[in-house]
């Protein structure tokens, strides 16, 4: 069943005006009419069934007591990589249930941070992925240009994934978690040490050197698996 997000609180029996992009998708792409029931999630993460009543409005039918979010907040701080790989990462991290994705401009990042344009594009990808997998929220997309900014994205447990470390990942999920993935080519030695000095524990994802997008998805999967 198709899902959409709505920017304000909803209640049963409300009549609402739908965004033009939602209307286009429902009517022109899916070719649906008032007989089709779809899911709509409000700004509080509440899920409802709704249906069209004309070409621009919908009626909220029924509240669904449903929560598809993880019981732990997970933040993935991913160093900037090429756009197609970054977009894939955001899509898959959203599907896995990551709550916050932070773009970090590492020393060896092959692309530079273009905050407004980049975040808008990735936020759209996260929204579409959250709709597809029936999440209650859209992950937050943030940016950090400097190491000191990473401090504000720390959680109760904090990790940096580092290929030279022998401490193979074995995480006991006790609270919220933040983890950092390096760029293509890895972290600079000084940069790695500065991140560790912020309180991020160094761990390894195994003997093989993973691509950044693979490492982000793999680490997320390990943590999510312990949260289910």
Secondary structure, DSSP 8 states (H G I E B T S, - for coil): --EEE-SS---TT-EEE--HHHHIIIIIIS---TT-EEEEE-TTS-EEEEEESSSSEEEEEEEE----S-SS-EEEEEE---HHHHHHHHHHHHHHT-SEEEEE--TT-SS---HHHHHHHHHHHHHHHHHHTT-SS--EEEEESSGGGGGGG--SEEEEE-TT---B------S-EEEEE--TT---HHHHHHHHHTT-EEEB--SS---HHHHHHHHHHHHHHHH-
